[in-house]
Amino acid sequence: MTVFKGYDIRGIYPKEIDEKFAFKLGLNCAKVFKKKKILVGQDARESSFSLKKFLIKGLLNQGFKVLDCGVVPIVSLYHWASKFNLPAIMVTASHNPLSYNGFKLIDEKGFPIRLKKLEEIKSVSLKKGSYEKVNVLKDHLNFLKKVKIEKEFSIGVDFLNGPSSLLFLKLLKQLKINAIVLNVELGKFARQPLPSEQNLKELKKEIRENDLDLGVAFDGDADRIAFLDDKGNYLWGDWVLTILSKHFLPLSKNKKVVCEVTCTKKLKEIVEEIKGKIYETRVGRYYLVREMKKRDALIGGESSSHFYFKESKGLEDSFLTFLKILQILERENKKLSEIVKEIGFYPKTIFSIRKINLKKLQEKFKSKKLKDGVKFFGKNFEFVVRKSQTEEVFRIYLEAKNKKVLQKVKKELTKSFKEEK
């Protein structure tokens, strides 16, 4: 299994990715980036500090001017790099288990860069680079301040010990928000920094016990934000995208939405009602950002709770997503659970399996080949099967008419997958 994934570089530290790898990556950047000025940031993992140090050492040895923004939410790095037209590298393994680390590379337009290998490149120390520390949070915060929220809200926030707290706590001071905060301490991970339903039981409890308006949680580098409604119910990312589309498309002449192949069919129904246009891509930032910019779309999103906006130049912004949901709640004067109920989402679940026989599934169900995977259709349900770009598993995205059908079909599929082994 290679550390060069579909969207970034990830592997076990220090077995697959270590300081030597980081230094070599820094040297390779001389071939990757045309500009010799680059922004570098990191998540809060312990290993990220030494990996970033050696990455920068490699960059300096190739004559780069390195702007070090330290521990930051990756969306703040995106915002700053985009504003100043700079390439950037983030040392992060995002939501992966704590034994992992890696790198995300973007060019000066914000497009992800995919590497397949590292070449043997020698240092060119004749052209020594320069180093400077920069603050990217201030500029991002000023951008977010433009979104006005007047209503007072009570929320719960689980930072999962990642860098989202560095910006979000500052943002909360600008708003009329009472917040219960969880897992704030940077790098002292209580669990894997993945804002899944299973990982947010503590947040769910706080919402119910304190009668909060909603709950939010961020992953290990803060490019994804998960929402829980006022009843503590977890909202899938494509549900949040549907809510955003329903409430913001009618206010704009731009009615273009970008989504990936696993998103709910309810999104398509809602956008069609508004006479909007959906552009479907493969799963992953690499494809979403390109399509957002190509189509000049208003909103984009994924089931995995990444959200993209025209205001952020087609790039993700988890914090802007939070503010836009608050705007909807303020304008509609409704609870988030009421807004979810009005849309009438189809019950959904996502699970993984190691091996799969697509041919047998195609014999059993009607199917349609997608840009990324295959969609299967049954009576009162449908599901997408696609190979993960970050793990050696297949992802199953199942949607059904009701919970009873959902549970029955998942049980049957899981049983048949096990029999295939």
C-alpha positions as CSV (number, residue, x, y, z in Angstrom):
1,M,0.0,0.0,0.0
2,T,1.6,3.3,-1.1
3,V,1.6,6.5,1.0
4,F,0.7,8.4,-2.2
5,K,-3.1,8.5,-2.0
6,G,-5.7,9.8,-4.4
7,Y,-5.9,13.2,-2.7
8,D,-2.7,13.6,-0.6
9,I,0.2,11.7,1.1
10,R,-0.6,9.6,4.2
11,G,1.1,6.8,6.1
12,I,2.0,5.4,9.5
13,Y,4.6,7.4,11.4
14,P,7.6,6.7,11.5
15,K,7.2,3.4,9.6
16,E,6.1,4.8,6.3
17,I,6.5,8.5,6.7
18,D,9.4,10.0,8.7
19,E,11.7,13.0,8.9
20,K,13.9,11.7,6.0
21,F,10.7,11.5,3.9
22,A,9.7,15.0,4.9
23,F,13.1,16.4,3.9
24,K,13.0,14.6,0.6
25,L,9.6,16.0,-0.1
26,G,10.9,19.5,0.6
27,L,13.6,18.9,-2.0
28,N,11.1,17.6,-4.5
29,C,9.1,20.8,-4.3
30,A,11.6,22.5,-6.5
31,K,10.1,20.5,-9.4
32,V,6.5,20.7,-8.2
33,F,6.1,24.5,-7.6
34,K,7.1,27.2,-10.0
35,K,7.0,29.9,-7.3
36,K,9.8,30.0,-4.8
37,K,7.6,31.3,-2.1
38,I,5.5,28.8,-0.1
39,L,3.1,28.7,2.9
40,V,3.6,25.8,5.3
41,G,1.3,24.8,8.2
42,Q,0.6,21.8,10.4
43,D,-2.0,20.0,12.5
44,A,-1.6,19.3,16.2
45,R,-0.2,15.8,16.1
46,E,3.0,15.4,18.0
47,S,4.9,14.1,15.0
48,S,3.8,17.0,12.8
49,F,6.3,19.4,14.5
50,S,9.4,17.4,13.6
51,L,8.0,16.5,10.1
52,K,7.4,20.2,9.4
53,K,10.9,21.1,10.6
54,F,12.5,18.7,8.1
55,L,10.1,19.6,5.3
56,I,11.1,23.3,5.8
57,K,14.7,22.3,5.8
58,G,14.3,20.6,2.4
59,L,12.5,23.7,1.1
60,L,15.1,26.1,2.3
61,N,17.8,24.0,0.7
62,Q,16.0,24.5,-2.6
63,G,15.9,28.3,-2.3
64,F,12.3,28.7,-1.2
65,K,11.0,31.6,0.9
66,V,9.1,29.7,3.6
67,L,6.1,31.3,5.3
68,D,5.4,29.2,8.4
69,C,1.9,29.6,9.9
70,G,2.4,27.0,12.6
71,V,-0.5,25.0,13.9
72,V,-3.6,26.1,12.0
73,P,-7.0,24.9,10.6
74,I,-6.2,24.0,7.1
75,V,-9.0,26.1,5.8
76,S,-7.3,29.2,7.2
77,L,-4.2,28.1,5.3
78,Y,-6.3,27.7,2.1
79,H,-7.8,31.2,2.6
80,W,-4.5,33.0,3.1
81,A,-2.7,31.1,0.2
82,S,-5.6,31.8,-2.1
83,K,-5.7,35.5,-1.2
84,F,-1.9,35.9,-1.9
85,N,-1.8,33.5,-4.8
86,L,0.7,31.1,-3.1
87,P,1.3,27.4,-3.1
88,A,1.0,25.7,0.3
89,I,1.8,22.5,2.2
90,M,0.0,21.3,5.3
91,V,1.5,18.6,7.5
92,T,-1.5,16.5,8.5
93,A,-3.2,13.2,8.5
94,S,-6.5,14.9,8.8
95,H,-9.0,12.5,10.5
96,N,-6.8,9.4,10.2
97,P,-5.9,7.3,13.3
98,L,-3.2,8.9,15.6
99,S,-0.5,6.6,14.4
100,Y,-0.6,8.3,10.9
101,N,0.7,11.5,9.5
102,G,1.1,13.0,6.0
103,F,1.0,16.0,3.7
104,K,-1.5,18.0,1.6
105,L,-0.1,20.0,-1.2
106,I,-1.9,22.8,-3.1
107,D,-0.8,25.0,-6.0
108,E,-1.3,28.8,-6.1
109,K,-4.9,28.4,-7.4
110,G,-5.9,26.2,-4.5
111,F,-5.9,23.0,-6.6
112,P,-4.7,19.9,-4.8
113,I,-1.5,18.4,-6.1
114,R,-1.2,14.6,-6.4
115,L,2.3,13.1,-6.3
116,K,3.0,9.5,-7.3
117,K,6.5,9.2,-5.9
118,L,9.5,11.2,-4.7
119,E,12.6,11.5,-6.9
120,E,16.2,11.5,-5.8
121,I,17.0,15.2,-5.8
122,K,20.2,16.7,-4.3
123,S,20.3,19.9,-2.3
124,V,21.2,23.1,-4.1
125,S,22.5,24.8,-1.1
126,L,24.1,27.5,-3.3
127,K,20.6,29.1,-3.3
128,K,19.6,29.1,0.3
129,G,16.1,30.1,1.1
130,S,14.6,32.3,3.8
131,Y,12.2,31.7,6.7
132,E,9.4,33.9,8.2
133,K,6.5,33.2,10.6
134,V,3.1,34.5,9.5
135,N,-0.3,34.8,11.1
136,V,-3.1,33.5,8.8
137,L,-5.9,33.4,11.4
138,K,-6.4,37.2,11.6
139,D,-7.1,37.5,7.9
140,H,-9.5,34.5,7.9
141,L,-11.3,35.9,10.9
142,N,-11.8,39.3,9.2
143,F,-13.3,37.4,6.2
144,L,-15.7,35.5,8.4
145,K,-16.8,38.7,10.2
146,K,-18.6,39.8,7.1
147,V,-21.3,37.2,7.8
148,K,-23.7,38.9,10.2
149,I,-25.6,37.0,12.8
150,E,-27.8,38.9,15.2
151,K,-29.7,36.2,17.0
152,E,-28.4,34.6,20.2
153,F,-27.6,30.9,20.0
154,S,-26.5,28.2,22.5
155,I,-24.3,25.6,20.9
156,G,-22.0,22.7,21.8
157,V,-18.6,22.3,20.1
158,D,-16.3,19.3,20.1
159,F,-12.8,20.3,18.7
160,L,-11.5,16.7,19.0
161,N,-8.2,18.3,20.2
162,G,-7.5,19.7,16.7
163,P,-6.6,23.2,15.5
164,S,-10.2,24.3,14.8
165,S,-10.3,25.8,18.4
166,L,-7.6,28.4,17.4
167,L,-10.0,30.2,15.1
168,F,-13.4,29.1,16.3
169,L,-13.0,30.4,19.9
170,K,-12.0,33.8,18.4
171,L,-15.1,33.7,16.1
172,L,-17.4,32.9,19.0
173,K,-16.4,36.2,20.7
174,Q,-17.7,38.1,17.8
175,L,-21.1,36.5,18.0
176,K,-24.0,36.3,20.5
177,I,-23.2,32.6,21.2
178,N,-23.1,30.7,24.4
179,A,-20.9,27.7,23.9
180,I,-20.1,24.5,25.7
181,V,-16.7,23.4,24.5
182,L,-15.2,19.9,24.5
183,N,-11.7,18.5,23.9
184,V,-10.1,21.9,23.4
185,E,-6.5,21.1,24.4
186,L,-4.3,20.8,21.3
187,G,-2.8,17.5,20.5
188,K,-4.1,15.7,23.7
189,F,-6.3,13.4,21.6
190,A,-9.0,11.7,23.6
191,R,-9.9,9.7,20.4
192,Q,-9.3,9.6,16.7
193,P,-10.0,13.1,15.4
194,L,-12.9,12.0,13.2
195,P,-16.3,13.8,13.7
196,S,-18.3,10.6,13.1
197,E,-21.6,9.9,14.8
198,Q,-19.9,7.3,17.0
199,N,-17.2,9.7,18.1
200,L,-19.7,12.5,19.1
201,K,-21.7,10.8,21.9
202,E,-20.3,13.3,24.5
203,L,-21.5,16.2,22.3
204,K,-24.9,14.6,21.8
205,K,-25.3,14.3,25.6
206,E,-24.4,17.9,26.1
207,I,-27.0,19.0,23.5
208,R,-29.8,17.0,25.2
209,E,-28.9,17.9,28.8
210,N,-28.5,21.6,28.2
211,D,-31.2,22.1,25.5
212,L,-28.8,23.5,23.0
213,D,-29.7,24.8,19.5
214,L,-27.1,22.6,17.8
215,G,-23.7,21.0,18.0
216,V,-20.7,21.1,15.7
217,A,-17.5,19.1,15.6
218,F,-14.3,19.4,13.5
219,D,-11.8,16.8,12.3
220,G,-8.0,16.7,12.8
221,D,-7.2,19.6,10.4
222,A,-10.6,21.3,10.5
223,D,-11.5,21.0,6.8
224,R,-14.7,19.1,7.7
225,I,-17.4,20.1,10.1
226,A,-20.1,17.8,11.4
227,F,-23.5,19.0,12.6
228,L,-25.9,17.6,15.3
229,D,-29.3,19.2,15.5
230,D,-31.1,20.4,18.6
231,K,-32.2,16.8,19.5
232,G,-28.7,15.5,19.1
233,N,-29.3,13.8,15.8
234,Y,-26.3,13.5,13.5
235,L,-26.6,15.2,10.1
236,W,-24.8,13.6,7.1
237,G,-22.7,16.0,5.1
238,D,-25.0,15.7,2.0
239,W,-28.0,16.6,4.2
240,V,-26.3,19.8,5.3
241,L,-25.4,20.5,1.6
242,T,-29.1,20.0,0.8
243,I,-30.2,22.5,3.6
244,L,-27.7,25.1,2.3
245,S,-28.9,24.6,-1.3
246,K,-32.5,24.9,-0.4
247,H,-32.1,28.1,1.5
248,F,-29.4,30.0,-0.5
249,L,-30.1,29.0,-4.1
250,P,-33.4,30.9,-4.2
251,L,-31.5,34.1,-3.0
252,S,-29.0,34.0,-5.9
253,K,-29.0,34.1,-9.7
254,N,-26.2,31.6,-9.4
255,K,-28.1,28.3,-8.8
256,K,-25.2,25.9,-9.5
257,V,-24.4,23.2,-6.9
258,V,-21.4,20.7,-7.0
259,C,-21.7,17.4,-5.3
260,E,-20.1,14.0,-5.4
261,V,-21.6,10.7,-6.6
262,T,-22.7,9.5,-3.1
263,C,-24.9,12.5,-2.2
264,T,-28.5,11.9,-1.4
265,K,-31.1,12.0,-4.2
266,K,-33.1,14.4,-2.0
267,L,-30.4,17.0,-2.9
268,K,-31.2,16.5,-6.6
269,E,-34.9,16.8,-6.0
270,I,-34.6,20.0,-4.0
271,V,-32.2,21.7,-6.6
272,E,-34.6,20.7,-9.4
273,E,-37.5,22.3,-7.6
274,I,-35.5,25.5,-7.4
275,K,-34.6,25.2,-11.1
276,G,-31.0,24.9,-10.2
277,K,-28.2,22.8,-11.8
278,I,-26.2,20.0,-10.2
279,Y,-22.7,19.0,-11.3
280,E,-21.7,15.6,-10.0
281,T,-18.0,14.6,-9.5
282,R,-15.9,11.8,-8.1
283,V,-15.4,11.8,-4.4
284,G,-12.6,14.0,-3.0
285,R,-11.3,17.6,-2.8
286,Y,-9.2,17.1,-5.9
287,Y,-12.4,16.8,-8.0
288,L,-14.7,19.1,-6.0
289,V,-12.4,22.2,-6.1
290,R,-11.8,21.8,-9.9
291,E,-15.5,21.5,-10.6
292,M,-16.4,24.4,-8.3
293,K,-14.0,26.7,-10.1
294,K,-14.9,25.4,-13.6
295,R,-18.6,25.9,-13.0
296,D,-18.3,29.0,-10.8
297,A,-20.8,27.3,-8.6
298,L,-22.4,28.8,-5.5
299,I,-22.1,25.8,-3.2
300,G,-20.5,22.4,-3.2
301,G,-20.2,19.6,-0.7
302,E,-19.6,15.9,0.1
303,S,-21.2,13.3,2.3
304,S,-18.0,13.4,4.4
305,S,-18.9,17.0,5.5
306,H,-16.6,19.1,3.4
307,F,-18.3,22.2,2.1
308,Y,-17.2,24.6,-0.7
309,F,-18.4,28.1,-1.5
310,K,-18.1,30.7,-4.2
311,E,-17.2,33.3,-1.5
312,S,-14.2,31.2,-0.6
313,K,-13.0,31.0,-4.2
314,G,-14.4,27.5,-4.6
315,L,-12.4,26.2,-1.6
316,E,-13.6,24.5,1.6
317,D,-14.5,26.6,4.6
318,S,-15.9,24.7,7.6
319,F,-16.3,28.0,9.6
320,L,-18.2,29.7,6.9
321,T,-20.5,26.6,6.7
322,F,-21.2,27.0,10.4
323,L,-22.1,30.7,10.0
324,K,-24.4,30.0,7.0
325,I,-26.3,27.4,9.0
326,L,-26.8,30.0,11.7
327,Q,-28.1,32.4,9.1
328,I,-30.7,29.9,8.0
329,L,-31.8,29.3,11.6
330,E,-32.0,33.0,12.2
331,R,-33.9,33.8,9.0
332,E,-36.4,30.9,9.3
333,N,-36.7,31.3,13.1
334,K,-36.9,27.5,13.3
335,K,-35.0,24.8,15.0
336,L,-32.5,22.8,13.0
337,S,-34.5,19.6,13.6
338,E,-37.6,21.3,12.1
339,I,-35.7,22.3,9.0
340,V,-34.5,18.7,8.6
341,K,-38.0,17.3,9.1
342,E,-39.5,19.6,6.5
343,I,-37.1,18.4,3.9
344,G,-37.9,14.7,4.7
345,F,-34.5,13.1,4.1
346,Y,-34.3,9.4,3.3
347,P,-32.5,7.4,6.1
348,K,-28.9,6.8,5.2
349,T,-25.9,4.8,6.4
350,I,-22.3,4.5,5.3
351,F,-20.2,1.4,6.1
352,S,-17.0,-0.3,4.8
353,I,-16.2,-3.8,3.6
354,R,-12.8,-5.3,2.7
355,K,-13.8,-7.4,-0.3
356,I,-16.7,-7.2,-2.8
357,N,-17.9,-9.1,-5.8
358,L,-19.4,-6.4,-8.1
359,K,-20.3,-8.9,-10.8
360,K,-22.6,-10.8,-8.4
361,L,-24.2,-7.5,-7.2
362,Q,-24.8,-6.5,-10.8
363,E,-26.5,-9.8,-11.4
364,K,-28.8,-9.3,-8.4
365,F,-29.6,-5.5,-8.7
366,K,-30.1,-3.0,-11.5
367,S,-27.0,-0.9,-11.6
368,K,-25.5,2.3,-13.1
369,K,-21.8,3.0,-13.5
370,L,-20.8,6.3,-12.0
371,K,-17.7,8.5,-12.3
372,D,-16.6,7.0,-9.1
373,G,-18.1,3.6,-8.3
374,V,-21.4,1.8,-9.2
375,K,-24.9,2.6,-8.0
376,F,-27.3,-0.2,-7.4
377,F,-31.1,0.0,-7.2
378,G,-33.6,-2.1,-5.3
379,K,-37.2,-1.7,-4.2
380,N,-37.3,1.3,-1.9
381,F,-33.6,1.6,-1.6
382,E,-30.4,2.3,-3.5
383,F,-26.7,2.2,-2.7
384,V,-23.3,3.3,-4.1
385,V,-20.2,1.1,-3.9
386,R,-16.8,2.7,-4.4
387,K,-13.2,2.0,-3.5
388,S,-11.7,4.2,-0.9
389,Q,-8.8,6.4,-1.9
390,T,-7.3,6.5,1.6
391,E,-7.9,2.9,2.9
392,E,-7.9,-0.6,1.4
393,V,-11.7,-0.9,1.7
394,F,-14.9,-0.4,-0.3
395,R,-17.4,2.2,1.0
396,I,-21.1,1.4,0.8
397,Y,-23.4,4.4,0.8
398,L,-27.0,3.1,1.4
399,E,-30.2,5.1,1.3
400,A,-33.7,3.7,1.8
401,K,-37.3,4.8,2.0
402,N,-37.5,4.3,5.8
403,K,-35.4,3.1,8.7
404,K,-36.9,-0.4,8.6
405,V,-35.9,-1.0,5.0
406,L,-32.5,0.6,5.7
407,Q,-31.7,-1.8,8.5
408,K,-33.0,-4.8,6.6
409,V,-31.0,-4.1,3.5
410,K,-27.8,-3.3,5.4
411,K,-28.1,-6.6,7.3
412,E,-28.6,-8.5,4.0
413,L,-25.7,-6.8,2.3
414,T,-23.4,-7.3,5.2
415,K,-24.3,-11.0,5.4
416,S,-23.7,-11.5,1.6
417,F,-20.4,-9.6,1.8
418,K,-19.2,-11.8,4.6
419,E,-20.2,-14.9,2.6
420,E,-18.0,-13.7,-0.3
421,K,-14.8,-13.8,1.8
